[in-house]
Amino acid sequence: MDAASVYLQKLKMGKEPPTVNYLQRLILNHLSLIPYETFSKFHYYRKEGPKIPDFQTFVANLESRGWGGTCYSLNVNFARLLMQLGFTCSLVRVLPGHAGIMVHIEGRRFYVDVGYGSPITRPVDLESKAHHLLHGFGEEILFTRWGKKTFLLERQAHGKVFATKEIIWEPLTEEELQSDIEASYADSSDNIAMRRISAVRFQGNQCYFLRDHTLKVIDYRGIREHCFQRQDQWIQAVTEAFHVEEQGVQEAVRFLDDRGVSLFK
C-alpha cells in the first residue's frame, strides 16, 4: 500500500473527487485522528536537524507511532496528500512562525489549517467576505480582511483575544518556506516551541490539550484540568489521550531534560 493510501486509511476515508465537501470531511477527521504534538518535532530534530519529515517518513510514523507533528509538518504533509488526491494546493506564510494551506477549488481559494491545534474545522473562503467566525470548544476564531493580500487570524475565549496571527495570502512552495521551517527548529531558549511539550487532539465533543505536565479536557460542560506530579502517571494519560506510543513521549522528556527544562523532579 502506498503512503497516500495509508494516510487515508488513518483518516478512515477513501479517495473521492476533489470537492469542498470532501475537503471538509478530510479536515474534520484529521483534527480528530491525527494530533498536533511536539514529540515528533524533537525526534526529527535529533535525527535530521531543522527540517520536516518527507511524506513517506511522516506517514510511516503516523501509522506506527501515532505521531502528527506541529504546524509545518502537519500542514505541509497534508498539502502533499491533497495534491495526490487531485486538489490544487499552495502553502501560505502565517506570521509569526506558522504556515497554512491555500486550496484552489472551482475558481475559489480556501484557507485550510490542520496544524494550529485549534478547531479550524472547515475550509475558509477568505476572499468571499470581510469577516469569518468559527466556534468550537469555548473558543472563537475570527478571520478579518486586513489588506489586499493579508488577513488577521484571532483566537479568543471569554471575550479575550489570546493569539493573533497574520495570513499572507500569497501562494508559496515548500522551498520558499524553508527559512521559516528552519527557524521553527531553533534550539534556543528564545524559541519556546523547543522548550515545552504541547499536544492537541479533538475527539467528538472533547478537546485534549497538553502543556508540559498539565492535561486539560475541554467539553461543553467546561474544563477539567489534571496536573501530574508523577511521570509514570503522566505518560499513561498522555499516551491514552493522544494515541501515541510511549517511547516518543519518554524521548521528549529527555530532550527537555538535556536543555535544563525538567517537568518532573
KOLFIKE-811391 format. One record per residue (C-alpha): x, y negated, z. Coordinates in steps of 0.05 Angstrom, whole numbers, plus 32768, in hexadecimal, padded with zeros to 4 digits. Layout:
REM KOLFIKE-811391
XYZ;...
REM end
This chain:
REM KOLFIKE-811391
800080008000;801D7FBC7FED;80267F848020;7FE97F5C8009;7FBC7F998011;7FD87FA58057;7FCB7F5C8069;7F837F618050;7F7A7FA18077;7F917F7D80B6;7F5D7F4880A7;7F297F7F809E;7F187F658059;7F1D7F7B8011;7F307F567FD2;7EFB7F297FB4;7EF87EF17F80;7F167EB07F9B;7EDA7E887FB4;7ECF7E577FEC;7EA47E8A8011;7EDB7EBF800D;7F0F7E8D8024;7EE57E7A8061;7EDD7EC38075;7F287ECE806D;7F357E93809B;7F047EAB80D1;7F217EF180D2;7F687ED580D3;7F5B7EAB8111;7F3C7EE78133;7F6C7F1E8120;7FB07EFC8117;7FCB7ED38152;7FF07E928153;802C7EA5817E;80757E95818B;808E7EDB819A;809E7EE78151;80BB7EA18148;80F17EB0817C;80FD7EF4815D;81067EDA8116;81337EA2812E;81617ED58150;81627F028113;81617ED380D8;816C7E8C80F1;813F7E5180E2;81127E6E80AC;80CE7E8F80A8;80C77ED98096;80BC7EEF804F;80787F0B803E;808A7F548045;80AB7F498089;80717F1F80A2;803F7F55808E;80697F8E80AA;806C7F6D80EE;80247F5980EA;80127FA280E2;80447FC28112;804D7F8E8148;800C7F658145;80327F258137;80197EE88112;80467EAC811D;80457E618124;802E7E2E80F1;80627E3680BA;80647E8280BD;80187E8980C0;80047E56808C;803C7E65805A;802D7EAF805C;7FE27EA58059;7FED7E79801C;80187EB17FFD;7FDE7EE18009;7FAB7EB17FEC;7FD47EA97FAC;7FD77EF57FA4;7F8B7EF57FAB;7F847EC57F71;7F7E7E837F97;7FA57E467F81;7FCB7E2B7FBD;7FFF7DF87FD2;801B7DE68016;80137DA18036;803D7D7E8069;801B7D6D80AB;80407D3E80DA;805D7D48810B;80787D8F8103;80417DB480DF;802A7DCC809B;7FE67DDE807E;7FCC7DFB803D;7FAA7DD98002;7F7D7E0A7FDE;7F617DF77F99;7F1C7E157F89;7EED7DFE7F52;7F0A7DB97F4B;7F0C7DAC7F96;7F467DAC7FC6;7F3C7DCA800C;7F677DC3804A;7F737E07806B;7F997E1380AC;7F9F7E5680D0;7FE07E4180F2;7FCB7E0A8123;7FB07E36815B;7F6E7E108154;7F287E21813C;7F2E7E0580F6;7EFF7E3B80E0;7EEF7E25809A;7F0F7E05805D;7F067DBA8060;7EF97D918021;7F1F7D54803B;7F117D297FFD;7EC67D327FFF;7EB97CFF8036;7EDD7CD28068;7ED17CFD80A6;7ECB7D4780B5;7EBC7D6380FA;7EC57DAB8111;7EB17DC88155;7EC87E05817B;7EDA7E1C81C2;7ECE7DD981E2;7EF97DB681AE;7EEA7D858177;7F167D7F8139;7F0E7D3F8112;7F2B7D3280CC;7F2B7CE980B7;7F407CCA8075;7F7B7C9E8087;7F987C898045;7F997C9B7FFC;7FC07CDB800A;7FBD7CE18055;7F8A7CFC8087;7F8A7CF980D2;7F7E7D3A80F8;7F697D328140;7F597D668174;7F317D5181B0;7F0E7D6F81EC;7EDF7D4D821E;7EE37D0E81F4;7F2F7D0881F9;7F607D1281BF;7F977D4281D3;7FBA7D4D8190;7FC27D228151;7FE17D33810E;7FE67D1280CA;7FD77D3C808C;7FFF7D26804F;7FCF7D3C8018;80027D4C7FE2;80117D927FC9;80557DAF7FDB;807B7DEF7FCF;809C7E1A8005;80E07DFF7FEE;80C97DB77FFA;80B87DC98042;80FA7DEB8053;81167DB1807B;80D57DAE80A4;80D87DF980B0;81217DF680C6;81117DBC80F5;80DA7DE58116;810F7E18812B;813F7DE5814A;815B7E0B8186;815C7DD081B6;81377DB681F3;811B7D7E81C7;80F27DB281A0;80BE7DC981D3;80A57E0081A4;80E77E2481AF;80E47E1D81FA;80A07E3A820B;80737E7581FC;80327E6681D9;7FFB7E9181BB;7FB37E8681A4;7F7F7EB6818A;7F357EAF817E;7F097EEB818C;7EBF7EE38181;7EA77EB181B5;7EEA7EB081DA;7F2C7E8C81CF;7F6B7EA781F0;7F9E7E7181FD;7FE37E818219;80157E4E8231;80517E6D8254;80387E948291;7FF07E78828E;7FB97E9A8265;7F777E76825A;7F387E978240;7F087E638223;7EBF7E718212;7E7B7E508215;7E7A7E568261;7EBB7E30826B;7F047E418277;7F207E7A82A1;7F6A7E6F82B1;7F997EA782C6;7FDD7E9182E1;800C7ECD82E7;80457ED28319;80597F198307;80787F2682C3;805C7F6D82BC;80147F5582C7;801E7F1B8297;803A7F498260;7FFF7F788267;7FCD7F3E8262;7FF17F1F8226;7FF67F6081FE;7FAD7F6E820A;7F957F2781F9;7FBE7F1E81BA;7FC57F6681A3;80117F60819E;80447F9581B1;80687F8F81F3;80B07F8D81DA;80A77F4B81B5;80887F2B81F4;80C37F42821E;80F47F2881E9;80D27EE481EC;80DC7EE08238;81267EF1822F;812D7EBE81F7;81157E878227;813F7EA38261;817D7E9C8236;816C7E52822D;81607E448277;81147E488274;80FD7E7B82A7;80B37E8D82A8;80BA7EBF82E1;80ED7EB98318;
REM end
